[in-house]
Amino acid sequence: MKLKNAVLLSLSLYSLSLFASPGAHGPNGEHLDQKSNKVEGGLGKKADGSVIMPMKHQALLNIRTQFVTESEVKKHVRLDAIVKPHPDGYAKIQSSSDGRLDAPETGIYPTGAKVNAGDVLGLIRYQDTAYELASQTSELIAIRNRIGQTNRDVARLKKLGDLASKQALEQLETELLSLKQQAQALQKGLEKPEVLIAPISGVLINHTVSRGQWVEAGEALFEIIAPNQFVIEASTSDLALTKQLTSAKVIEQPAIKLNYLGFSPELVNGLAHVNFELAQGNVENNLFINQNISLQAPINEKQQGIVIPADAVVLSQNNLPQVWIKLSAVVFYLNKFAINILSQGLC
């Protein structure tokens, strides 16, 4: 059937039926226990499958129509993707030594707190055993005693003036400097904690870190994710798409535009992974790490068809796509994609 000025609907229509008791007959002898396709007000389904929807019912259901024409458009593909942190906008804070975690003056930040680069997130204080503490303290005392003795030797040689050996004086002064540096390093090891500093600005993820917690070297304590810096990783079995993609948009959030970064040269379970990043100008978004999303990406192919809004496509009881076509002011016909319909956002 050739349709002129066809109008596509975004709402599914349902026919109403009246029922009669078994054995009832109408004025012309017909059985009324059969389902009737006519209802009060002219609303109902016709024998050819079309549906009569009076104007008052259309207004009540807020049904809107749109004129469409066949055109040539760029083909789009739909890709399933997952949101991952951008390497340049992600930081993991780990301890380089064993010890107990202490809070800085600002306290320990909870998950969701916004931090700036350079903020102190925590302090790691090394917990010595009694033997280690006694050994280090004893070594520090011995070095300090040697510093005192060397100071006295240097002072004695200086009093001798020209009679003292300049070489011996220089050796003592060099030894004195070395001993002071050793004492300073030991003192720091006993007193100064390791400072955990935020390397970038962003939103903090606290891995259940609390004051006084014992941590081990290499343990991840915090993560920082910079806002608006994500990598969108999609997968496809069509390897040719890796060289056809240029951009994309998020179907769930059409305002988010993406730029194509490239693809991984390694196949994973037979699928190629292609990566996108947020285009400049996307100031705010509602994306979350590890969130599953769908992408619509244009490719360099053309196709003929009728372009309609995505919400004009409804699903049947069998979960198949279908579109309602308006044949006249009150008559609608269900099209199950017998003609080429290109849904914006689904094609």
C-alpha positions as CSV (number, residue, x, y, z in Angstrom):
1,M,0.0,0.0,0.0
2,K,1.5,3.3,-1.0
3,L,1.2,5.9,1.7
4,K,1.3,9.6,1.0
5,N,2.2,12.1,3.7
6,A,2.3,9.3,6.2
7,V,2.5,10.4,9.8
8,L,4.3,8.4,12.5
9,L,3.1,8.1,16.0
10,S,5.1,7.8,19.2
11,L,2.4,6.0,21.2
12,S,1.1,2.5,20.9
13,L,-2.7,2.2,20.4
14,Y,-4.9,-0.5,21.9
15,S,-8.4,-1.6,20.7
16,L,-11.2,-1.9,23.1
17,S,-13.9,-4.7,23.0
18,L,-17.3,-5.3,24.6
19,F,-18.4,-8.7,25.7
20,A,-22.0,-10.2,25.9
21,S,-23.2,-13.2,27.8
22,P,-23.3,-16.6,26.0
23,G,-26.4,-17.2,23.9
24,A,-27.4,-13.5,23.5
25,H,-28.6,-12.4,20.1
26,G,-28.8,-9.0,18.4
27,P,-31.7,-7.5,16.5
28,N,-30.5,-9.2,13.2
29,G,-29.9,-12.6,14.8
30,E,-26.2,-12.3,15.3
31,H,-24.5,-13.9,18.3
32,L,-23.5,-11.3,20.8
33,D,-21.2,-13.6,22.7
34,Q,-18.6,-13.0,20.0
35,K,-16.1,-10.2,20.5
36,S,-17.2,-7.0,19.0
37,N,-14.7,-4.6,17.4
38,K,-17.0,-1.6,17.9
39,V,-17.3,0.4,21.0
40,E,-19.1,3.5,22.1
41,G,-17.7,6.6,20.5
42,G,-16.4,4.9,17.4
43,L,-13.2,3.7,19.0
44,G,-12.1,0.2,17.8
45,K,-10.2,-2.1,15.5
46,K,-11.2,-2.7,11.9
47,A,-11.0,-6.0,10.0
48,D,-7.9,-4.9,8.1
49,G,-5.9,-4.3,11.3
50,S,-6.2,-0.5,11.4
51,V,-7.5,1.3,14.5
52,I,-10.1,4.0,14.7
53,M,-9.1,6.7,17.2
54,P,-11.5,9.7,17.4
55,M,-9.9,13.1,17.8
56,K,-11.2,13.5,21.4
57,H,-9.4,10.3,22.4
58,Q,-6.2,11.5,20.6
59,A,-6.3,14.7,22.6
60,L,-7.0,12.7,25.8
61,L,-3.9,10.4,25.2
62,N,-1.8,13.4,24.1
63,I,-1.0,11.7,20.8
64,R,1.2,13.8,18.5
65,T,1.9,13.2,14.8
66,Q,4.6,14.2,12.4
67,F,4.9,14.4,8.7
68,V,7.8,12.4,7.2
69,T,9.4,11.9,3.8
70,E,11.9,9.4,2.5
71,S,15.5,10.7,2.4
72,E,19.1,9.7,2.2
73,V,21.0,9.8,5.5
74,K,24.3,8.7,6.9
75,K,24.2,5.3,8.5
76,H,24.7,4.9,12.2
77,V,25.7,1.9,14.3
78,R,24.9,1.2,17.9
79,L,27.7,0.0,20.2
80,D,27.6,-1.3,23.8
81,A,30.2,0.5,25.9
82,I,31.5,0.9,29.4
83,V,32.8,4.0,31.2
84,K,36.4,3.8,32.4
85,P,38.7,6.5,34.0
86,H,41.0,8.4,31.7
87,P,44.7,7.6,32.4
88,D,45.5,11.3,32.7
89,G,42.6,11.9,35.1
90,Y,43.1,9.0,37.5
91,A,45.4,8.5,40.4
92,K,45.9,5.7,43.0
93,I,47.5,6.6,46.4
94,Q,49.5,3.8,48.0
95,S,51.8,3.4,50.9
96,S,55.5,2.8,50.2
97,S,56.0,1.2,53.7
98,D,54.2,-0.6,56.4
99,G,52.8,1.4,59.2
100,R,49.8,2.9,60.9
101,L,47.6,5.5,59.2
102,D,47.3,8.8,60.9
103,A,45.0,11.7,59.9
104,P,46.3,15.1,58.8
105,E,45.0,18.3,60.3
106,T,42.1,18.4,57.8
107,G,41.0,14.9,58.8
108,I,40.5,11.9,56.6
109,Y,38.4,12.6,53.5
110,P,35.4,10.3,52.8
111,T,34.4,9.0,49.4
112,G,32.9,11.7,47.3
113,A,34.9,14.5,48.7
114,K,36.5,16.9,46.2
115,V,40.3,17.3,46.7
116,N,42.9,19.5,45.1
117,A,46.4,18.5,43.9
118,G,48.8,18.8,46.8
119,D,46.2,18.1,49.6
120,V,47.5,15.9,52.4
121,L,45.3,12.8,52.5
122,G,47.0,10.9,55.4
123,L,50.2,10.1,57.2
124,I,51.9,6.7,57.5
125,R,53.9,6.3,60.7
126,Y,56.3,3.3,60.8
127,Q,55.6,1.0,63.7
128,D,58.9,-0.3,65.0
129,T,59.1,-3.4,67.2
130,A,60.8,-2.9,70.6
131,Y,64.0,-4.5,69.3
132,E,64.1,-2.3,66.2
133,L,63.3,0.8,68.2
134,A,66.0,0.0,70.7
135,S,68.6,-0.7,67.9
136,Q,67.9,2.5,66.0
137,T,67.9,4.6,69.2
138,S,71.2,3.0,70.2
139,E,72.7,3.7,66.8
140,L,71.5,7.3,67.0
141,I,73.1,7.8,70.4
142,A,76.4,6.3,69.2
143,I,76.5,8.7,66.2
144,R,75.7,11.7,68.4
145,N,78.6,10.7,70.8
146,R,80.9,10.5,67.8
147,I,79.7,14.0,66.7
148,G,80.5,15.4,70.1
149,Q,84.0,13.9,70.0
150,T,84.7,15.1,66.5
151,N,83.6,18.6,67.5
152,R,86.1,18.6,70.3
153,D,88.9,17.4,68.0
154,V,88.1,20.1,65.4
155,A,88.1,22.7,68.2
156,R,91.5,21.5,69.5
157,L,93.1,21.6,66.1
158,K,91.8,25.1,65.5
159,K,93.4,26.3,68.7
160,L,96.8,25.1,67.5
161,G,96.6,27.5,64.6
162,D,99.5,27.2,62.1
163,L,100.9,24.3,64.2
164,A,98.0,22.0,63.3
165,S,97.8,20.0,60.1
166,K,95.4,21.5,57.6
167,Q,94.8,18.1,56.0
168,A,93.9,16.5,59.4
169,L,91.5,19.4,60.1
170,E,89.7,19.0,56.7
171,Q,89.3,15.3,57.3
172,L,87.7,15.9,60.7
173,E,85.4,18.5,59.3
174,T,84.3,16.2,56.5
175,E,83.7,13.4,59.0
176,L,81.7,15.7,61.2
177,L,79.4,16.7,58.3
178,S,78.8,13.0,57.4
179,L,78.0,12.1,61.0
180,K,75.5,15.0,61.2
181,Q,73.7,13.8,58.1
182,Q,73.5,10.2,59.4
183,A,72.0,11.4,62.7
184,Q,69.5,13.6,60.8
185,A,68.4,10.6,58.6
186,L,68.0,8.3,61.7
187,Q,66.0,11.0,63.5
188,K,63.6,11.4,60.5
189,G,63.2,7.6,60.3
190,L,62.2,7.6,64.0
191,E,59.9,10.6,64.0
192,K,58.9,11.8,60.5
193,P,55.9,9.9,58.9
194,E,55.3,9.3,55.2
195,V,53.0,11.9,53.8
196,L,50.3,10.8,51.4
197,I,49.6,13.7,48.9
198,A,47.0,14.0,46.2
199,P,48.7,14.1,42.8
200,I,45.7,15.5,40.9
201,S,42.5,17.3,41.6
202,G,39.2,15.4,41.5
203,V,36.7,13.3,43.4
204,L,38.1,11.0,46.1
205,I,37.3,7.3,46.6
206,N,38.2,6.2,50.1
207,H,38.9,2.4,50.4
208,T,37.5,2.1,53.9
209,V,40.5,3.9,55.3
210,S,40.3,5.0,59.0
211,R,42.5,6.5,61.6
212,G,44.9,4.1,63.3
213,Q,44.5,1.4,60.6
214,W,47.5,-0.8,59.9
215,V,48.5,-0.6,56.2
216,E,51.0,-2.6,54.2
217,A,53.4,-1.3,51.5
218,G,51.7,-1.2,48.1
219,E,48.2,-1.2,49.5
220,A,45.8,1.1,47.7
221,L,44.3,3.5,50.2
222,F,42.7,6.2,48.0
223,E,41.8,6.8,44.4
224,I,41.1,10.1,42.7
225,I,39.1,10.5,39.5
226,A,39.1,13.8,37.7
227,P,35.7,15.0,36.5
228,N,35.0,15.0,32.8
229,Q,38.0,12.8,32.0
230,F,36.7,9.4,31.0
231,V,37.5,6.8,28.4
232,I,34.4,5.2,26.8
233,E,35.3,1.6,25.8
234,A,33.0,0.0,23.3
235,S,33.3,-3.5,21.7
236,T,32.3,-4.7,18.3
237,S,32.6,-7.9,16.2
238,D,32.7,-5.8,13.0
239,L,36.5,-5.2,12.6
240,A,35.9,-2.8,9.7
241,L,34.3,-0.3,12.0
242,T,37.6,0.4,13.7
243,K,38.6,2.5,10.7
244,Q,35.2,4.0,10.0
245,L,34.4,5.6,13.3
246,T,35.0,9.3,13.9
247,S,32.6,10.4,16.7
248,A,29.6,9.2,18.8
249,K,27.0,10.3,21.3
250,V,25.6,8.6,24.3
251,I,22.1,7.3,23.6
252,E,21.0,7.6,27.3
253,Q,22.4,11.2,27.4
254,P,22.3,12.6,23.9
255,A,24.0,15.9,25.0
256,I,27.2,14.0,25.6
257,K,29.4,14.1,22.5
258,L,32.4,11.8,22.1
259,N,35.5,11.8,20.0
260,Y,37.0,8.6,18.6
261,L,40.5,7.9,20.0
262,G,41.3,4.6,18.3
263,F,41.1,0.8,18.8
264,S,43.1,-1.8,20.7
265,P,45.2,-4.0,18.4
266,E,44.3,-7.0,20.6
267,L,41.1,-9.0,20.2
268,V,39.3,-10.0,23.4
269,N,37.0,-13.0,23.0
270,G,36.8,-12.2,19.2
271,L,35.8,-8.6,19.8
272,A,37.7,-5.4,19.0
273,H,37.7,-2.7,21.6
274,V,37.3,0.9,20.4
275,N,37.9,3.9,22.6
276,F,36.2,7.3,22.8
277,E,36.8,10.3,25.0
278,L,34.6,13.2,26.0
279,A,34.6,16.0,23.4
280,Q,35.5,19.5,24.6
281,G,32.5,21.5,25.8
282,N,30.9,18.7,27.8
283,V,31.0,20.6,31.1
284,E,28.6,18.4,33.1
285,N,27.6,14.8,32.7
286,N,26.0,12.0,34.7
287,L,28.5,9.3,33.8
288,F,29.9,6.9,36.4
289,I,32.9,4.6,36.3
290,N,32.0,1.0,35.2
291,Q,28.6,2.3,34.0
292,N,27.2,0.4,31.0
293,I,26.0,2.7,28.2
294,S,25.0,2.6,24.5
295,L,26.6,4.7,21.8
296,Q,25.3,5.9,18.5
297,A,28.1,6.4,16.0
298,P,28.0,7.6,12.4
299,I,30.0,5.8,9.7
300,N,30.8,6.7,6.1
301,E,27.8,4.9,4.5
302,K,24.5,6.2,3.1
303,Q,21.1,4.6,3.2
304,Q,17.6,5.4,2.0
305,G,14.7,5.5,4.4
306,I,12.3,7.5,6.5
307,V,13.8,9.1,9.5
308,I,11.7,9.2,12.7
309,P,12.4,10.1,16.3
310,A,13.5,7.2,18.5
311,D,10.5,7.4,20.8
312,A,8.2,6.9,17.8
313,V,9.3,3.2,17.8
314,V,7.4,1.0,20.2
315,L,7.7,-2.6,21.0
316,S,5.1,-5.2,20.3
317,Q,4.1,-8.0,22.7
318,N,6.8,-10.1,21.0
319,N,9.3,-7.4,21.7
320,L,9.6,-6.4,18.1
321,P,9.9,-2.8,16.9
322,Q,6.8,-1.2,15.3
323,V,5.5,2.2,14.3
324,W,1.9,3.6,14.0
325,I,1.1,5.3,10.7
326,K,-1.8,7.8,10.5
327,L,-3.8,7.1,7.4
328,S,-6.5,9.8,8.0
329,A,-7.6,12.0,10.8
330,V,-8.9,9.1,12.9
331,V,-7.5,6.0,11.3
332,F,-4.1,4.5,12.3
333,Y,-2.3,1.5,10.8
334,L,0.5,-0.5,12.5
335,N,3.7,-0.8,10.4
336,K,6.1,-3.5,11.5
337,F,9.0,-2.2,9.5
338,A,7.7,-3.3,6.1
339,I,9.2,-0.1,4.8
340,N,12.7,1.1,5.6
341,I,12.3,3.3,8.7
342,L,15.4,4.8,10.2
343,S,14.9,5.7,13.8
344,Q,17.1,8.6,15.1
345,G,19.1,7.0,17.9
346,L,18.4,3.4,16.9
347,C,19.5,3.1,13.3
